[in-house]
Amino acid sequence: MNEGGFLDIDPKELKFVFELKKQSSSSLQLINKTDQYVAFKVKTTNPKKYCVRPNTGIVLPSATCDVTVTMQAQKEAPPDMQCKDKFLLQSVIVEHGAMTKDITSEMFNKESGKVVDEFKLRVVYVPFSPPSPVPEEAEEGSSPRSSIFENGAQSLQTHDSVTRSHELQKEKSPETLAMISKLTEEKNTAIQFNQKLRQELDLLRKESSMHQGGFSITFVVLVGLLGALIGYIIKKS
């Protein structure tokens, strides 16, 4: 801060983030350290390049006032990012109850015998630094964390499937395997016998149609055996 004069000024220099073809702003805080009304005025060596709001004003006793300086968009950067522009802040004690509309240029004229405090601020350019790029997601709509979770879940499911397969193989004891093999053979035999009975049944149907005398005893027996066999196969299955 400026320790002399009527106003404390913070900061002592105007810093602008310099990016081509974009505006940049810097702020000042003026603190009235007296018990008097203090009028101020901000001047610059390059008024077309900067906009100061407010460029004049009244700071009440022990009060503060914020000043914003906006640099217009620049088409090219200065050599070595060094700026020669300067700002001058003038302040003077005025009558109690004075307002901004009462401020005149003559108030800051030293020749009138008034004490005018002046403080020079230099301009500093800070090179623009673009933000770091955000890592791309593994897939659209999913984050890397979710992808890791999904891969872990798939691995866990595969592990569970293999574990269940091993458990089922352990459960099949030699006795169980032998019983399964025996039942399979019986089922195949029954299927073959069923096919043979169907062939004989077809033959008997042809004979019965030729004799026109109803069903023979052999036909009835074969039908009964066929029904019993089908019931046996259904029961085993």
C-alpha positions in Angstrom: 0.0 0.0 0.0 0.9 3.6 -0.4 1.8 4.8 3.1 1.9 8.6 2.3 -0.8 11.1 1.3 -4.5 10.9 2.0 -5.3 7.5 0.5 -3.8 4.1 0.9 -3.7 2.4 -2.5 -3.7 -1.3 -3.0 -2.0 -2.7 -5.0 0.8 -0.4 -6.1 0.8 -1.6 -9.7 -1.9 -2.5 -12.2 -1.5 -6.1 -13.4 -3.3 -7.2 -16.6 -3.5 -10.8 -18.0 -2.5 -10.2 -21.6 -4.3 -12.2 -24.2 -4.4 -11.0 -27.8 -7.8 -9.7 -29.0 -9.4 -9.9 -25.5 -10.1 -7.3 -22.8 -8.5 -7.5 -19.4 -9.3 -5.8 -16.1 -7.4 -4.8 -13.0 -8.7 -3.4 -9.7 -7.6 -0.9 -7.2 -8.8 -0.2 -3.7 -8.6 3.3 -2.3 -8.7 3.6 1.5 -9.3 7.0 3.1 -7.1 7.0 6.2 -8.2 10.5 7.3 -11.3 12.0 8.9 -11.8 14.3 5.9 -13.6 14.0 2.6 -11.0 13.1 0.0 -11.6 13.6 -3.8 -9.5 11.6 -6.3 -8.8 11.6 -10.0 -7.1 8.9 -12.1 -5.1 9.9 -15.2 -3.2 7.7 -17.7 -0.6 8.3 -20.4 -2.7 6.2 -22.9 -6.4 7.2 -22.3 -7.6 5.5 -25.6 -6.2 2.1 -24.4 -7.8 2.1 -21.0 -11.2 2.7 -19.4 -11.2 3.7 -15.7 -14.4 3.4 -13.7 -14.8 5.6 -11.8 -12.1 7.9 -12.9 -13.1 10.5 -10.3 -14.9 10.2 -6.9 -15.2 11.1 -3.3 -13.9 8.7 -0.5 -15.6 9.3 2.8 -13.6 9.4 6.1 -12.2 5.9 6.9 -14.1 4.4 3.9 -12.9 2.6 0.8 -13.6 2.9 -2.9 -12.9 0.3 -5.6 -11.6 1.4 -9.0 -11.6 -0.9 -12.0 -9.3 -0.3 -15.0 -10.1 -2.2 -18.2 -7.5 -2.6 -21.0 -9.0 -2.7 -24.5 -8.3 -5.8 -26.6 -4.9 -5.6 -28.2 -4.0 -6.8 -31.7 -0.3 -7.4 -30.9 1.9 -7.9 -27.9 4.6 -5.4 -26.9 8.3 -6.5 -27.1 9.3 -8.7 -24.2 5.8 -8.1 -22.7 7.0 -4.8 -21.3 4.5 -1.9 -21.0 5.5 1.7 -20.7 2.0 3.0 -19.8 1.7 4.8 -16.5 -1.2 5.9 -14.3 -1.3 8.8 -11.9 -3.8 9.0 -9.0 -4.3 12.4 -7.5 -6.1 13.1 -4.2 -7.1 16.2 -2.4 -9.1 17.1 0.7 -12.4 18.8 0.0 -15.2 20.3 2.0 -17.3 18.1 4.2 -20.4 16.8 2.4 -18.9 17.2 -1.1 -20.2 14.9 -3.8 -18.7 13.5 -7.0 -20.7 16.0 -9.1 -18.9 18.8 -7.2 -15.4 17.7 -8.4 -13.7 20.0 -10.9 -10.2 20.0 -12.6 -9.2 23.1 -10.6 -9.4 21.0 -7.4 -6.2 19.1 -8.4 -4.3 22.2 -9.5 -1.3 22.7 -7.3 -1.0 26.4 -8.3 -4.0 27.2 -6.3 -2.1 26.5 -3.1 -3.9 23.3 -2.3 -2.0 20.2 -1.2 -2.4 17.6 -3.9 -1.1 14.1 -3.2 0.0 12.1 -6.3 0.9 8.5 -6.7 2.2 6.8 -9.8 1.2 3.3 -10.8 3.0 1.3 -13.4 1.4 -1.3 -15.7 2.5 -5.0 -15.6 1.5 -7.6 -18.3 1.0 -11.1 -17.1 1.2 -13.7 -20.0 -2.0 -15.6 -20.5 -1.7 -19.3 -19.6 -4.4 -21.6 -21.1 -5.9 -24.2 -18.7 -4.5 -27.7 -18.8 -6.4 -30.1 -21.1 -8.9 -32.4 -19.5 -8.1 -36.1 -20.1 -10.5 -37.7 -22.5 -12.9 -40.3 -21.0 -12.4 -43.9 -21.9 -15.8 -44.0 -23.6 -18.5 -41.5 -24.3 -20.8 -41.2 -21.3 -18.5 -43.1 -19.0 -15.6 -42.0 -16.8 -12.2 -43.9 -16.4 -13.3 -44.8 -12.9 -16.5 -46.4 -14.1 -14.6 -48.3 -16.9 -12.3 -49.7 -14.3 -15.2 -50.8 -12.2 -16.9 -52.5 -15.1 -13.7 -54.3 -16.1 -13.3 -55.5 -12.5 -16.9 -56.7 -12.4 -16.5 -58.7 -15.6 -13.3 -60.3 -14.2 -15.2 -61.2 -11.0 -18.0 -62.8 -13.0 -15.6 -64.8 -15.0 -13.9 -66.0 -11.8 -17.2 -67.0 -10.2 -18.2 -69.0 -13.3 -14.9 -70.9 -13.3 -15.3 -71.5 -9.6 -18.8 -72.9 -10.0 -17.6 -75.2 -12.8 -14.9 -76.7 -10.6 -17.4 -77.1 -7.7 -19.8 -79.0 -10.0 -17.0 -81.3 -11.2 -16.1 -82.0 -7.6 -19.7 -82.9 -6.7 -19.8 -85.6 -9.4 -18.4 -88.6 -7.5 -17.5 -91.9 -9.3 -20.8 -93.5 -8.2 -22.7 -90.6 -9.6 -20.9 -90.8 -12.9 -21.5 -94.6 -13.1 -25.2 -94.1 -12.5 -25.5 -91.4 -15.2 -23.7 -93.7 -17.7 -26.1 -96.6 -16.8 -29.2 -94.5 -17.2 -27.9 -93.1 -20.5 -27.5 -96.7 -21.9 -30.9 -97.7 -20.7 -32.5 -94.7 -22.3 -30.8 -95.4 -25.6 -31.9 -99.1 -25.4 -35.5 -98.0 -24.7 -35.4 -95.6 -27.7 -34.2 -98.4 -30.0 -36.9 -100.8 -28.7 -39.5 -98.1 -29.1 -38.5 -97.7 -32.7 -38.8 -101.4 -33.3 -42.2 -101.6 -31.7 -43.4 -98.7 -33.9 -42.3 -100.7 -37.0 -44.2 -103.8 -35.8 -47.2 -101.8 -35.0 -47.3 -100.3 -38.5 -47.1 -103.8 -39.9 -49.9 -105.1 -37.7 -52.1 -102.2 -38.7 -51.7 -103.2 -42.3 -52.6 -106.8 -41.6 -55.7 -105.9 -39.6 -57.0 -103.7 -42.4 -56.6 -106.6 -44.8 -58.5 -109.1 -42.6 -61.3 -106.7 -41.5 -61.7 -108.7 -38.4 -60.6 -106.3 -35.6 -57.4 -106.4 -33.6 -55.3 -109.6 -33.0 -54.1 -110.6 -29.6 -50.5 -109.9 -30.6 -51.5 -106.3 -31.6 -53.1 -105.7 -28.2 -50.0 -107.0 -26.4 -47.7 -104.9 -28.4 -49.8 -101.8 -27.7 -49.7 -102.5 -24.0 -45.9 -103.0 -24.0 -45.5 -99.7 -25.9 -47.5 -97.8 -23.3 -45.5 -99.3 -20.5 -42.3 -98.5 -22.2 -43.3 -94.9 -22.8 -44.2 -94.5 -19.1 -40.9 -96.0 -18.1 -39.0 -93.5 -20.3 -40.9 -90.6 -18.9 -40.3 -91.7 -15.4 -36.5 -92.1 -16.0 -36.3 -88.7 -17.7 
